[in-house]
Amino acid sequence: MKEPKKQGGLNAEIQSRIGHQLRAMYDDVVRQGVPDRFAELIRKLDGPEAATQAAQPDQTAKNDGRD
C-alpha cells in the first residue's frame, strides 16, 4: 500500500518567527507616515468631492454624549 504524500509546510516556530518579522517591518513602515507629496497627490485625485465632504460634518453620526 502507498503511503500518503507528506504535505510541505512550515512548522509553528518558523511561522511565528516570520509573523514577528513581518509585524516589525509593517510597524516600521506605518511609523514613517505618508510623504507630503503623496498626501497632496491623493487630495488632488480625490478632487472637489472629497474637499466638500471633509468640510461638512457627517450628518449620520450619532451623539455619543462626549460633548
LONU-343151 format. One record per residue (C-alpha): x, y, z; residue in one letter; residue number from 1. Coordinates in steps of 0.2 Angstrom, whole numbers. Example, Ala and Ser with C-alpha at 12.3 -4.5 7.8 and 13.67 -1.06 7.14 Angstrom:
      c1      c2      c3   code   pos
      62     -22      39      a     1
      68      -5      36      s     2
***
This chain:
      c1      c2      c3   code   pos
       0       0       0      m     1
       6      18      -4      k     2
       9      30      10      e     3
       1      47       8      p     4
      12      61       2      k     5
      18      72      16      k     6
      12      89      13      q     7
      25     103      14      g     8
      24     117      25      g     9
      32     127      39      l    10
      32     122      57      n    11
      24     133      70      a    12
      40     140      76      e    13
      45     146      59      i    14
      28     153      56      q    15
      29     163      72      s    16
      46     170      68      r    17
      40     175      51      i    18
      25     183      59      g    19
      36     193      71      h    20
      47     199      57      q    21
      33     204      46      l    22
      25     214      60      r    23
      41     223      64      a    24
      43     228      46      m    25
      25     233      45      y    26
      26     244      61      d    27
      42     252      54      d    28
      33     257      38      v    29
      17     263      47      v    30
      28     274      58      r    31
      36     283      43      q    32
      19     290      38      g    33
      14     296      21      v    34
      26     308      12      p    35
      18     326       9      d    36
      19     324     -10      r    37
       9     308      -9      f    38
      -4     316       3      a    39
      -5     331      -9      e    40
      -7     319     -24      l    41
     -21     309     -15      i    42
     -30     326     -11      r    43
     -29     331     -30      k    44
     -35     314     -35      l    45
     -50     314     -23      d    46
     -55     331     -31      g    47
     -68     343     -25      p    48
     -80     330     -19      e    49
     -68     325      -5      a    50
     -65     343       0      a    51
     -83     346       1      t    52
     -86     330      12      q    53
     -71     334      23      a    54
     -78     352      26      a    55
     -96     346      31      q    56
     -98     335      47      p    57
    -106     318      44      d    58
    -125     320      46      q    59
    -127     302      51      t    60
    -116     302      66      a    61
    -124     299      82      k    62
    -121     310      98      n    63
    -112     299     110      d    64
    -113     311     124      g    65
     -95     316     124      r    66
     -98     335     120      d    67
***
